[in-house]
Amino acid sequence: MKVQLPVTRFSALGYVALAGLGAPLLVLALVGVFSRYAADDYCTAAQVHLAGILEAESRLYVGWSGRFTATLL
């Protein structure tokens, strides 16, 4: 006895729905690639850990126009 599975077809409406639901996820993934390195608290903490507090403060003061005193506090 042979069991035959039903053949399903993906309609044009299914492709449109898939594209409509997948497009926002793709946009979020692309935006996440371009996030700022210095804006992440963990990355700033890693800079302090690797270079020391004074060197990290100096680098933030010279290379970044943001709130460099927040790291010191």
C-alpha positions as CSV (number, residue, x, y, z in Angstrom):
1,M,0.0,0.0,0.0
2,K,1.4,3.3,-1.1
3,V,0.8,6.5,0.8
4,Q,0.6,9.6,-1.3
5,L,1.1,13.0,0.4
6,P,-1.0,15.9,-0.8
7,V,0.7,18.3,-3.0
8,T,0.4,21.9,-1.8
9,R,0.9,24.9,-4.0
10,F,2.0,28.3,-2.8
11,S,-0.3,30.8,-4.4
12,A,0.6,34.4,-5.4
13,L,-1.2,35.6,-2.3
14,G,1.1,33.4,-0.2
15,Y,4.2,35.0,-1.7
16,V,2.9,38.5,-1.2
17,A,2.1,37.7,2.5
18,L,5.6,36.2,2.9
19,A,7.2,39.2,1.4
20,G,5.1,41.6,3.5
21,L,5.9,39.8,6.7
22,G,9.6,39.3,5.9
23,A,10.4,42.8,4.7
24,P,10.2,44.5,8.1
25,L,12.5,41.8,9.6
26,L,15.0,42.3,6.8
27,V,14.9,46.1,7.4
28,L,15.5,45.6,11.1
29,A,18.4,43.3,10.4
30,L,20.0,45.7,8.0
31,V,19.6,48.7,10.5
32,G,21.2,46.6,13.2
33,V,24.3,46.1,11.2
34,F,24.9,49.9,11.1
35,S,24.4,50.5,14.9
36,R,27.0,52.8,16.5
37,Y,29.8,51.1,18.4
38,A,30.3,53.9,21.0
39,A,26.6,54.0,21.9
40,D,26.6,50.6,23.4
41,D,27.3,50.5,27.2
42,Y,29.0,47.1,26.9
43,C,31.4,48.3,24.2
44,T,32.3,51.4,26.3
45,A,32.9,49.2,29.3
46,A,35.1,47.0,27.1
47,Q,37.1,50.1,26.1
48,V,37.7,51.0,29.7
49,H,38.6,47.4,30.6
50,L,41.2,47.2,27.7
51,A,42.7,50.7,27.9
52,G,42.0,51.9,31.4
53,I,39.7,54.7,32.5
54,L,42.0,57.6,31.6
55,E,42.9,56.4,28.2
56,A,39.3,55.5,27.4
57,E,38.2,58.9,28.6
58,S,40.9,60.5,26.4
59,R,39.8,58.6,23.3
60,L,36.1,59.4,23.9
61,Y,36.9,63.1,24.4
62,V,39.0,63.3,21.2
63,G,37.1,61.0,18.9
64,W,33.4,61.2,20.0
65,S,31.3,64.3,20.5
66,G,28.8,62.5,22.8
67,R,28.6,62.4,26.6
68,F,32.2,61.4,27.4
69,T,31.8,62.4,31.1
70,A,29.1,59.7,31.6
71,T,31.9,57.1,31.4
72,L,33.9,58.8,34.1
73,L,30.9,59.1,36.4
